[in-house]
């Protein structure tokens, strides 16, 4: 099972994150993400939770929901 690791540098606003480059290509081409799909995610040095894809294109936008 995959775990998407997000970094503060990926944060675009609030709980919205934007993933680009090789990580976006992996999400798009290998994991076949699409808007509304959820996957396990973690914010580096913080809690784990779920990320919901908001938009899929060259960059992937996600809303992160961490579990305390």
Protein Blocks (a to p, Z undefined) as FASTA:
>chain_A
ZZddddfklpnghjbccdehjllmmmmmmnopaehiacddddehiacdddddfbdcfbdc
ddddddZZ
